[in-house]
């Protein structure tokens, strides 16, 4: 390296004759001064001719023919052996001519490839130069455009900083008034103190002392009122609500806006940015960090067009507040939550309002040859889709494929339920059993072998540890102990091909009595309560009900095989139809509630071989 930096440069260019080589061990050697040494070199051409001219098996003999069967050059002695075994051979000179001809062809081909490579290289270099020129041009455009943007942003920044300065001045003005009031009271106290001192040793002024006491009490009361009046200002702090949309920054909405926050009151972290369905009633929770701090909360919903609407606030006591809202238009809304003029920390709440009805369709047919039979929400938040086969597919809530989990061979899944501990139970209609999988989707238990005729729907009461299984063919609902698999008995109520079951929060059981076209309800002792929904084609009635599910608001979703999805209150009162004719749902089977904000369900559409996601 030192030489490279002085006189010998980086190195030197020489030419080599590849026919001649120095022995590998002699290419770099170390000797002592004056020592005689030897370096070996050889001619590759001579070596080749020598090896080629002498027989490998008989070194004293020259080769005369080439045995194509043995693929080697042979002398007369070797040739006789090859001849006796009917080997094919040719003159050595002809064999050499053949290989040399092929070598020549390869060399010519190599020359052609070399020219083509050179042409391609020059083309690439030209393309690179043109590309770099384009890049440079675009850089100049970006720099110019950036200067324009920076200038615009700086102007918006100046406006926001001015707002911040106004907030600071308001705070300082309030502090100045407070200080002036304090100084006035201090002077008053000082004067009273001096007057009191003058009455020392003068018993005749005893009545005056009582007057002074009243004056001091008055000052104390004034101080108390002042502290009460200015206390809220102590917690008022500035905050910057960032405008995250760059287009708005460059047009009319600026960088954002400066507001004040009262740091004593906060919005629950999980409620500061939410997504809801159009028309969905939602709740935002807020609280006081100091439970003794109370305030008069005002909440306002702001629509995408800027319209403001006051919304309901409920004081739960102990510094906790529940704010209810409902947005009747799609788009990006805000909710301001204020204590007087100051925002709660986390206000304004960002609210994304999505449309009702069908929002996306998942097509499992791309990943399985089998027909879709059931859906469930996995413990990891993914949508599980079963097929009339051994494919268990996972999709995220955006409908993107995640994985294909292979179940046992000859499996036919027709219903699934995810337990609170993450275990999955499903009906296997091929083996007429219920199978339990652990959180790694490994089979760990079976239920109902030899008892079930055609399992078709199921649910689990995690508290009582009871597994309910619809046995459609036998017209009953079977009960099993989920821990030891023991059979606990049947529920029968003139069922005609019951299809699915679910539980209310109280533990009441609801059954879709499919061919009887009704929904039956039973109490925790499995005693019949009432028919919850009756037969009929009109909305509010059911025909061939299949799937049934209860959402977080204790409303009931029911799918009818005659292409309909309906929402009912827990007492069976009809609320609305979820799907529309335009959604093209054909034969909906099982339902899974996959989200509460927004209210969202996944439905297995048997005829369409798809899973449809609805906001409702």
C-alpha positions as CSV (number, residue, x, y, z in Angstrom):
1,X,0.0,0.0,0.0
2,X,2.8,2.4,0.8
3,X,4.3,1.8,-2.7
4,X,0.9,2.5,-4.2
5,X,1.0,5.9,-2.6
6,X,4.6,6.7,-3.6
7,X,6.3,5.6,-6.8
8,X,5.1,2.1,-7.8
9,X,1.5,2.9,-8.4
10,X,-1.4,0.4,-8.0
11,X,0.3,-2.3,-10.2
12,X,1.0,-3.0,-13.9
13,X,-0.7,-4.5,-16.9
14,X,1.1,-7.4,-18.7
15,X,0.2,-10.1,-21.3
16,X,0.1,-13.8,-20.6
17,X,0.4,-16.8,-23.0
18,X,-2.1,-19.3,-21.6
19,X,-0.3,-22.2,-23.3
20,X,2.6,-21.9,-20.8
21,X,2.2,-22.0,-17.0
22,X,4.4,-21.7,-13.9
23,X,4.0,-24.5,-11.4
24,X,1.5,-23.4,-8.8
25,X,3.9,-24.0,-5.9
26,X,6.6,-21.9,-7.6
27,X,4.4,-18.8,-8.3
28,X,5.3,-17.2,-4.9
29,X,8.4,-18.3,-3.1
30,X,10.8,-17.1,-0.3
31,X,14.6,-17.6,-0.4
32,X,17.6,-16.5,1.5
33,X,20.1,-14.0,0.0
34,X,22.5,-15.8,-2.4
35,X,20.5,-19.1,-2.4
36,X,20.1,-21.0,-5.7
37,X,16.5,-21.9,-6.4
38,X,14.5,-23.6,-9.1
39,X,11.2,-22.6,-10.7
40,X,9.3,-25.2,-12.8
41,X,7.3,-24.3,-15.9
42,X,5.5,-26.4,-18.6
43,X,3.9,-26.3,-22.0
44,X,0.2,-27.4,-21.8
45,X,0.2,-28.1,-25.5
46,X,3.0,-30.6,-25.3
47,X,1.4,-32.2,-22.2
48,X,-1.8,-32.6,-24.1
49,X,0.0,-34.2,-27.2
50,X,2.0,-36.5,-25.0
51,X,-1.0,-37.7,-23.1
52,X,-2.9,-37.9,-26.3
53,X,-0.1,-39.8,-28.2
54,X,0.6,-42.6,-25.7
55,X,-1.8,-45.3,-24.6
56,X,-3.0,-44.9,-21.0
57,X,-2.9,-48.7,-20.4
58,X,0.3,-49.4,-22.4
59,X,2.6,-46.3,-22.1
60,X,5.2,-47.7,-24.6
61,X,2.6,-47.9,-27.3
62,X,1.2,-45.0,-29.4
63,X,-2.5,-44.7,-29.8
64,X,-3.9,-45.5,-33.3
65,X,-7.7,-45.6,-32.9
66,X,-10.4,-44.1,-30.8
67,X,-12.9,-46.5,-29.3
68,X,-16.3,-44.7,-29.2
69,X,-17.8,-47.4,-27.0
70,X,-15.1,-47.0,-24.3
71,X,-14.7,-43.3,-25.1
72,X,-10.9,-43.4,-25.1
73,X,-7.9,-43.5,-27.4
74,X,-6.4,-47.0,-27.7
75,X,-3.2,-48.6,-29.0
76,X,-3.1,-51.8,-31.1
77,X,-3.1,-54.0,-28.1
78,X,-6.2,-52.3,-26.6
79,X,-7.9,-52.2,-30.0
80,X,-7.8,-56.0,-30.3
81,X,-9.6,-56.3,-27.0
82,X,-12.2,-53.7,-28.1
83,X,-12.6,-55.4,-31.5
84,X,-13.2,-58.8,-29.9
85,X,-16.1,-57.4,-28.0
86,X,-17.6,-55.6,-31.0
87,X,-16.8,-52.1,-29.9
88,X,-17.2,-49.3,-32.5
89,X,-14.0,-47.3,-33.2
90,X,-12.5,-44.8,-35.7
91,X,-9.1,-43.6,-36.7
92,X,-7.4,-41.5,-34.1
93,X,-6.9,-38.8,-36.7
94,X,-10.5,-38.8,-37.7
95,X,-11.5,-38.6,-34.0
96,X,-9.2,-35.6,-33.5
97,X,-10.6,-33.9,-36.6
98,X,-14.1,-34.4,-35.2
99,X,-13.3,-32.9,-31.8
100,X,-11.2,-30.1,-33.2
101,X,-14.0,-29.2,-35.6
102,X,-16.5,-29.0,-32.7
103,X,-14.0,-27.0,-30.7
104,X,-13.6,-24.6,-33.6
105,X,-17.4,-24.3,-33.9
106,X,-17.6,-23.6,-30.1
107,X,-14.9,-20.9,-30.4
108,X,-16.8,-19.2,-33.2
109,X,-20.0,-19.5,-31.2
110,X,-18.1,-18.0,-28.2
111,X,-16.9,-15.1,-30.4
112,X,-20.5,-14.5,-31.6
113,X,-21.7,-14.5,-27.9
114,X,-18.9,-12.2,-27.0
115,X,-20.0,-9.7,-29.6
116,X,-23.6,-10.0,-28.5
117,X,-22.5,-9.4,-24.9
118,X,-20.6,-6.4,-25.9
119,X,-23.6,-5.0,-27.8
120,X,-25.9,-5.7,-24.9
121,X,-23.4,-4.1,-22.5
122,X,-23.2,-0.9,-24.6
123,X,-27.0,-0.9,-24.8
124,X,-27.2,-1.2,-20.9
125,X,-24.7,1.6,-20.5
126,X,-26.7,3.8,-22.9
127,X,-29.8,3.0,-21.0
128,X,-28.1,3.8,-17.7
129,X,-26.9,7.2,-19.0
130,X,-30.4,8.0,-20.3
131,X,-31.9,6.9,-17.0
132,X,-29.5,9.0,-15.0
133,X,-30.3,12.0,-17.2
134,X,-34.0,11.4,-16.4
135,X,-33.3,11.0,-12.7
136,X,-31.4,14.3,-12.7
137,X,-34.3,16.1,-14.5
138,X,-36.8,14.7,-12.0
139,X,-34.5,15.7,-9.1
140,X,-34.5,19.3,-10.3
141,X,-38.3,19.2,-10.6
142,X,-38.7,17.8,-7.1
143,X,-36.3,20.4,-5.7
144,X,-38.2,23.2,-7.3
145,X,-41.6,21.7,-6.2
146,X,-40.2,21.2,-2.7
147,X,-39.2,24.8,-2.4
148,X,-42.7,25.8,-3.3
149,X,-44.1,23.4,-0.7
150,X,-41.7,24.5,2.0
151,X,-42.6,28.1,1.3
152,X,-46.3,27.2,1.7
153,X,-45.8,25.1,4.8
154,X,-43.7,27.8,6.4
155,X,-46.5,30.2,5.9
156,X,-49.0,27.8,7.4
157,X,-46.4,27.2,10.3
158,X,-46.3,30.9,10.9
159,X,-50.1,31.0,11.3
160,X,-50.1,28.0,13.7
161,X,-47.3,29.5,15.8
162,X,-49.3,32.7,15.9
163,X,-52.3,30.8,17.3
164,X,-49.9,29.2,19.8
165,X,-48.7,32.6,20.8
166,X,-52.3,33.8,21.3
167,X,-52.9,30.8,23.7
168,X,-49.7,31.6,25.6
169,X,-50.8,35.3,25.9
170,X,-54.2,34.3,27.2
171,X,-52.6,32.1,29.8
172,X,-50.1,34.8,30.8
173,X,-52.9,37.4,31.0
174,X,-54.8,35.1,33.4
175,X,-51.7,34.7,35.5
176,X,-51.0,38.4,35.5
177,X,-54.6,39.1,36.8
178,X,-54.0,36.4,39.4
179,X,-50.7,38.0,40.5
180,X,-52.2,41.5,40.6
181,X,-55.0,40.2,42.8
182,X,-52.5,38.5,45.1
183,X,-50.4,41.6,45.4
184,X,-53.5,43.6,46.3
185,X,-54.4,41.2,49.0
186,X,-50.8,41.1,50.2
187,X,-50.8,45.0,50.6
188,X,-54.1,44.8,52.4
189,X,-52.8,42.1,54.8
190,X,-49.6,44.1,55.4
191,X,-51.7,47.3,56.2
192,X,-53.9,45.3,58.6
193,X,-50.9,43.8,60.3
194,X,-49.4,47.3,60.9
195,X,-52.7,48.6,62.3
196,X,-53.0,45.5,64.6
197,X,-49.4,46.1,65.9
198,X,-50.3,49.7,66.8
199,X,-53.0,48.5,69.2
200,X,-50.5,46.5,71.3
201,X,-50.6,47.3,75.0
202,X,-53.9,49.2,74.6
203,X,-56.7,47.3,76.3
204,X,-59.2,50.0,75.3
205,X,-58.9,48.8,71.6
206,X,-60.3,45.3,72.3
207,X,-63.4,46.0,70.1
208,X,-61.1,47.1,67.3
209,X,-59.3,43.8,67.5
210,X,-62.5,42.0,66.7
211,X,-63.0,44.2,63.6
212,X,-59.4,43.4,62.5
213,X,-60.3,39.7,62.8
214,X,-63.3,40.1,60.5
215,X,-61.0,41.9,58.0
216,X,-58.5,39.0,58.0
217,X,-61.3,36.5,57.6
218,X,-62.6,38.5,54.6
219,X,-59.1,38.4,53.0
220,X,-58.9,34.6,53.5
221,X,-62.3,34.2,51.9
222,X,-61.2,36.3,48.9
223,X,-58.1,34.2,48.6
224,X,-60.1,31.0,48.7
225,X,-62.5,32.3,46.0
226,X,-59.5,33.4,43.8
227,X,-57.9,30.0,44.0
228,X,-61.2,28.3,43.1
229,X,-61.7,30.7,40.2
230,X,-58.2,30.2,38.8
231,X,-57.7,26.5,39.6
232,X,-58.9,25.2,36.2
233,X,-56.4,27.5,34.5
234,X,-53.6,25.6,36.2
235,X,-54.5,22.5,34.2
236,X,-55.0,24.2,30.9
237,X,-52.2,23.3,28.4
238,X,-51.7,23.9,24.7
239,X,-51.9,20.9,22.3
240,X,-51.3,20.6,18.6
241,X,-53.8,18.6,16.5
242,X,-51.8,17.5,13.5
243,X,-53.3,17.6,10.1
244,X,-52.1,14.3,8.7
245,X,-53.4,14.9,5.1
246,X,-50.6,16.6,3.1
247,X,-53.1,17.7,0.4
248,X,-55.0,19.6,3.0
249,X,-51.7,21.2,4.2
250,X,-51.1,22.5,0.7
251,X,-54.7,23.7,0.1
252,X,-57.0,25.2,2.8
253,X,-56.8,23.2,6.0
254,X,-53.2,24.1,6.9
255,X,-50.8,22.1,9.1
256,X,-53.4,21.6,11.8
257,X,-54.8,23.6,14.7
258,X,-53.9,24.7,18.2
259,X,-56.3,23.9,21.0
260,X,-56.1,23.7,24.7
261,X,-56.3,20.5,26.7
262,X,-57.2,19.9,30.4
263,X,-54.6,17.3,31.4
264,X,-56.8,16.1,34.3
265,X,-59.3,14.5,32.0
266,X,-58.5,11.9,29.3
267,X,-60.2,9.8,26.6
268,X,-59.6,6.1,26.9
269,X,-56.7,5.1,24.6
270,X,-58.7,2.5,22.8
271,X,-61.4,5.1,22.0
272,X,-59.3,7.9,20.5
273,X,-59.5,6.5,16.9
274,X,-62.4,4.2,16.1
275,X,-64.2,2.7,13.0
276,X,-67.9,2.2,13.1
277,X,-70.7,1.3,10.7
278,X,-73.1,4.0,9.3
279,X,-75.9,4.5,11.9
280,X,-74.1,2.3,14.5
281,X,-74.5,3.6,18.1
282,X,-71.1,3.6,19.7
283,X,-69.6,4.5,23.1
284,X,-66.5,6.5,24.0
285,X,-65.2,6.3,27.5
286,X,-63.5,9.2,29.4
287,X,-62.3,9.7,32.9
288,X,-60.7,12.0,35.4
289,X,-57.2,11.1,36.5
290,X,-58.0,12.4,39.9
291,X,-61.4,10.8,40.8
292,X,-62.3,13.8,42.9
293,X,-62.1,16.2,40.0
294,X,-65.5,16.8,38.5
295,X,-66.4,18.8,35.4
296,X,-69.3,19.6,33.1
297,X,-68.5,17.5,30.0
298,X,-69.7,18.7,26.6
299,X,-69.4,16.4,23.5
300,X,-69.9,17.4,19.9
301,X,-69.9,15.3,16.8
302,X,-68.4,17.0,13.7
303,X,-69.4,15.5,10.3
304,X,-67.1,15.4,7.2
305,X,-68.7,18.6,5.9
306,X,-68.1,20.4,9.2
307,X,-71.7,20.2,10.7
308,X,-71.7,20.1,14.5
309,X,-74.2,18.1,16.6
310,X,-74.2,17.9,20.5
311,X,-74.2,14.3,21.7
312,X,-75.2,12.5,24.9
313,X,-72.8,12.4,27.9
314,X,-73.5,10.2,31.0
315,X,-71.7,10.9,34.3
316,X,-71.1,7.5,35.8
317,X,-69.6,9.0,39.0
318,X,-66.1,8.6,40.4
319,X,-64.7,10.7,37.5
320,X,-66.0,8.4,34.8
321,X,-68.0,9.5,31.8
322,X,-69.7,7.6,29.0
323,X,-70.2,9.5,25.7
324,X,-72.6,8.0,23.1
325,X,-72.5,8.8,19.5
326,X,-74.1,7.8,16.1
327,X,-73.0,8.9,12.7
328,X,-75.5,8.8,9.8
329,X,-73.1,9.6,7.0
330,X,-70.0,7.8,5.7
331,X,-66.6,9.4,5.9
332,X,-64.2,10.8,8.4
333,X,-65.9,12.3,11.5
334,X,-64.6,13.9,14.7
335,X,-65.9,14.1,18.3
336,X,-64.8,17.0,20.5
337,X,-65.0,16.3,24.2
338,X,-64.5,19.5,26.3
339,X,-64.3,20.7,29.8
340,X,-65.4,24.3,29.3
341,X,-63.1,25.5,26.5
342,X,-60.4,22.9,27.0
343,X,-60.3,19.5,25.3
344,X,-59.9,16.2,27.2
345,X,-56.6,14.6,26.4
346,X,-57.2,12.5,23.3
347,X,-59.9,14.8,21.9
348,X,-61.0,15.2,19.2
349,X,-61.7,11.5,18.7
350,X,-61.2,10.3,15.1
351,X,-64.2,8.4,13.8
352,X,-64.1,6.5,10.4
353,X,-67.7,5.7,9.3
354,X,-68.0,2.7,6.9
355,X,-71.0,1.9,4.6
356,X,-73.6,-0.7,5.6
357,X,-74.1,-4.0,3.7
358,X,-71.6,-6.1,1.8
359,X,-68.1,-4.7,2.1
360,X,-66.0,-7.5,0.7
361,X,-66.1,-11.1,-0.5
362,X,-63.5,-13.8,0.2
363,X,-63.1,-16.5,-2.4
364,X,-61.7,-19.7,-0.8
365,X,-62.2,-21.5,-4.1
366,X,-58.8,-20.1,-5.1
367,X,-57.2,-22.1,-2.2
368,X,-59.3,-25.3,-2.0
369,X,-61.3,-27.6,-4.2
370,X,-64.0,-28.1,-1.6
371,X,-67.2,-26.1,-0.9
372,X,-67.3,-23.6,2.0
373,X,-69.3,-24.9,5.0
374,X,-68.5,-22.7,8.0
375,X,-66.8,-19.6,9.4
376,X,-65.4,-18.7,12.8
377,X,-63.3,-15.9,14.3
378,X,-60.0,-17.4,15.4
379,X,-58.3,-16.5,18.7
380,X,-55.6,-14.6,16.7
381,X,-58.2,-12.4,15.0
382,X,-58.1,-14.2,11.7
383,X,-61.2,-15.6,10.0
384,X,-61.3,-19.4,9.9
385,X,-63.1,-20.9,6.9
386,X,-63.8,-24.6,6.8
387,X,-64.7,-26.7,3.7
388,X,-66.6,-29.9,3.1
389,X,-63.2,-31.5,3.2
390,X,-60.0,-31.3,5.2
391,X,-58.9,-27.8,4.3
392,X,-59.1,-25.2,7.1
393,X,-58.3,-21.8,5.6
394,X,-57.2,-18.6,7.4
395,X,-57.8,-15.1,6.1
396,X,-57.2,-11.7,7.8
397,X,-60.1,-9.3,8.2
398,X,-59.2,-7.6,4.9
399,X,-59.8,-10.9,3.1
400,X,-56.2,-11.7,2.4
401,X,-55.1,-15.3,2.5
402,X,-52.9,-16.3,5.4
403,X,-52.6,-20.1,5.6
404,X,-54.1,-23.5,4.7
405,X,-54.2,-25.9,7.7
406,X,-54.7,-29.5,6.7
407,X,-57.0,-31.5,9.0
408,X,-57.3,-35.3,9.3
409,X,-57.9,-37.1,6.0
410,X,-61.6,-37.9,5.2
411,X,-62.8,-35.0,7.3
412,X,-66.0,-33.1,6.5
413,X,-66.3,-30.0,8.6
414,X,-69.8,-28.5,8.8
415,X,-69.6,-26.2,11.9
416,X,-67.0,-24.6,14.1
417,X,-66.8,-22.9,17.5
418,X,-63.7,-21.2,19.1
419,X,-63.6,-21.6,22.8
420,X,-62.4,-18.9,25.3
421,X,-59.1,-20.8,25.7
422,X,-58.4,-20.7,21.9
423,X,-59.3,-24.3,21.3
424,X,-61.4,-25.1,18.3
425,X,-64.2,-27.6,18.2
426,X,-65.9,-28.7,15.0
427,X,-68.5,-31.2,13.7
428,X,-67.0,-33.9,11.5
429,X,-69.9,-35.2,9.4
430,X,-67.7,-37.9,7.8
431,X,-67.0,-39.6,11.1
432,X,-70.1,-38.3,12.9
433,X,-68.1,-36.9,15.9
434,X,-67.1,-33.6,17.3
435,X,-63.3,-33.0,17.2
436,X,-61.4,-30.6,19.5
437,X,-58.1,-29.0,18.3
438,X,-55.6,-27.2,20.5
439,X,-54.2,-23.8,19.8
440,X,-51.7,-25.5,17.4
441,X,-54.6,-27.1,15.5
442,X,-53.6,-30.5,16.7
443,X,-56.4,-33.0,17.5
444,X,-56.7,-33.5,21.3
445,X,-60.2,-34.9,21.9
446,X,-63.3,-36.4,20.3
447,X,-67.0,-36.3,21.5
448,X,-70.1,-38.3,20.6
449,X,-68.6,-41.3,18.8
450,X,-71.4,-43.9,18.4
451,X,-74.0,-41.4,19.7
452,X,-74.3,-38.7,17.1
453,X,-76.1,-39.5,13.8
454,X,-75.4,-36.3,11.9
455,X,-73.7,-33.4,13.9
456,X,-74.5,-30.1,12.3
457,X,-73.9,-27.2,14.6
458,X,-72.4,-26.6,18.1
459,X,-71.5,-24.2,20.8
460,X,-69.8,-24.4,24.2
461,X,-70.7,-22.8,27.6
462,X,-67.2,-22.0,28.9
463,X,-68.6,-21.5,32.5
464,X,-70.6,-24.7,32.8
465,X,-68.2,-26.7,30.6
466,X,-71.1,-28.0,28.5
467,X,-70.8,-28.7,24.8
468,X,-74.1,-28.5,22.9
469,X,-74.2,-30.3,19.6
470,X,-77.1,-30.3,17.1
471,X,-77.8,-33.8,15.8
472,X,-79.9,-32.9,12.7
473,X,-80.7,-36.5,11.6
474,X,-81.9,-37.5,15.1
475,X,-83.8,-34.2,15.6
476,X,-82.2,-33.3,18.9
477,X,-79.5,-31.3,20.7
478,X,-76.9,-33.4,22.6
479,X,-75.0,-32.3,25.6
480,X,-71.4,-33.4,26.5
481,X,-69.0,-32.5,29.3
482,X,-66.2,-30.7,27.4
483,X,-63.5,-31.8,29.9
484,X,-64.1,-35.6,30.0
485,X,-66.3,-36.2,27.0
486,X,-69.2,-37.8,29.0
487,X,-72.7,-37.7,27.5
488,X,-75.0,-35.5,29.6
489,X,-78.3,-36.1,27.7
490,X,-80.6,-34.7,25.0
491,X,-82.9,-31.7,24.4
492,X,-85.9,-32.6,22.3
493,X,-88.8,-30.2,21.3
494,X,-90.4,-31.6,18.1
495,X,-87.3,-30.5,16.2
496,X,-87.4,-31.2,12.4
497,X,-83.8,-31.0,11.2
498,X,-82.4,-28.5,13.7
499,X,-79.3,-26.8,12.2
500,X,-77.4,-24.5,14.6
501,X,-77.2,-23.3,18.2
502,X,-75.9,-20.4,20.2
503,X,-76.0,-19.1,23.8
504,X,-77.2,-15.8,25.3
505,X,-75.1,-14.2,28.1
506,X,-77.5,-15.6,30.7
507,X,-76.8,-19.1,29.3
508,X,-80.1,-19.6,27.5
509,X,-79.9,-21.8,24.4
510,X,-81.3,-20.8,21.0
511,X,-81.8,-23.4,18.3
512,X,-82.6,-23.0,14.6
513,X,-85.4,-25.5,13.9
514,X,-84.8,-25.5,10.2
515,X,-87.6,-27.5,8.6
516,X,-90.1,-26.2,11.1
517,X,-89.0,-22.7,10.1
518,X,-88.6,-21.2,13.7
519,X,-86.2,-20.3,16.4
520,X,-86.6,-22.1,19.7
521,X,-85.3,-20.8,23.1
522,X,-84.5,-22.9,26.2
523,X,-83.3,-21.9,29.7
524,X,-80.2,-22.9,31.5
525,X,-81.9,-26.1,32.7
526,X,-82.8,-26.9,29.1
527,X,-86.5,-26.2,29.7
528,X,-88.4,-24.7,26.8
529,X,-89.1,-20.9,27.1
530,X,-90.7,-19.9,23.9
531,X,-90.6,-19.7,20.1
532,X,-88.4,-16.7,19.5
533,X,-89.1,-16.2,15.8
534,X,-91.8,-17.8,13.7
535,X,-92.3,-18.9,10.1
536,X,-92.8,-16.5,7.2
537,X,-91.3,-15.1,4.0
538,X,-91.6,-11.4,5.1
539,X,-88.9,-9.6,7.0
540,X,-89.1,-10.4,10.8
541,X,-89.9,-14.1,10.0
542,X,-87.7,-17.0,8.9
543,X,-87.8,-19.8,6.3
544,X,-85.3,-22.6,6.7
545,X,-83.2,-20.8,9.3
546,X,-79.6,-22.1,9.4
547,X,-76.9,-20.1,11.2
548,X,-77.5,-18.1,14.4
549,X,-75.1,-15.9,16.4
550,X,-75.4,-13.3,19.1
551,X,-73.3,-10.1,18.9
552,X,-71.6,-7.9,21.6
553,X,-74.8,-5.9,21.9
554,X,-76.9,-9.0,22.6
555,X,-78.6,-8.8,19.3
556,X,-79.3,-12.0,17.3
557,X,-78.2,-12.5,13.7
558,X,-80.0,-15.3,11.8
559,X,-79.3,-16.6,8.3
560,X,-82.1,-18.2,6.3
561,X,-81.3,-20.8,3.6
562,X,-83.7,-18.8,1.4
563,X,-81.0,-16.1,1.0
564,X,-81.7,-13.7,3.9
565,X,-79.7,-12.2,6.8
566,X,-81.8,-10.6,9.6
567,X,-81.0,-8.8,12.9
568,X,-83.3,-9.3,15.9
569,X,-83.2,-8.0,19.5
570,X,-82.6,-10.7,22.2
571,X,-86.3,-10.9,22.8
572,X,-87.0,-11.7,19.2
573,X,-88.2,-8.3,18.1
574,X,-87.2,-7.7,14.4
575,X,-84.7,-4.8,14.0
576,X,-83.6,-4.9,10.3
577,X,-82.5,-6.9,7.3
578,X,-78.7,-6.9,6.9
579,X,-78.3,-8.0,3.3
580,X,-79.9,-6.7,0.2
581,X,-80.9,-8.4,-3.1
582,X,-78.0,-6.7,-4.9
583,X,-75.5,-8.4,-2.6
584,X,-76.2,-11.7,-4.4
585,X,-76.1,-13.9,-1.3
586,X,-77.6,-17.3,-2.2
587,X,-77.6,-20.0,0.5
588,X,-76.1,-18.5,3.7
589,X,-75.1,-21.1,6.3
590,X,-73.1,-20.3,9.4
591,X,-72.3,-16.8,10.7
592,X,-69.4,-15.4,12.7
593,X,-69.3,-12.0,14.4
594,X,-65.8,-10.7,13.5
595,X,-65.9,-7.1,14.8
596,X,-67.9,-4.9,17.1
597,X,-66.5,-1.6,15.8
598,X,-67.6,-1.6,13.0
599,X,-70.4,-4.1,13.6
600,X,-69.3,-6.8,11.1
601,X,-70.1,-10.4,10.4
602,X,-68.7,-13.1,8.1
603,X,-71.2,-15.5,6.4
604,X,-70.5,-18.8,4.6
605,X,-72.4,-18.7,1.3
606,X,-72.7,-22.4,0.4
607,X,-74.1,-21.9,-3.1
608,X,-71.6,-19.2,-4.1
609,X,-68.7,-21.1,-2.5
610,X,-67.6,-17.8,-0.9
611,X,-67.5,-15.9,2.4
612,X,-69.2,-12.5,2.5
613,X,-68.4,-9.8,5.0
614,X,-71.2,-7.4,6.0
615,X,-71.4,-4.2,8.0
616,X,-74.7,-3.9,9.8
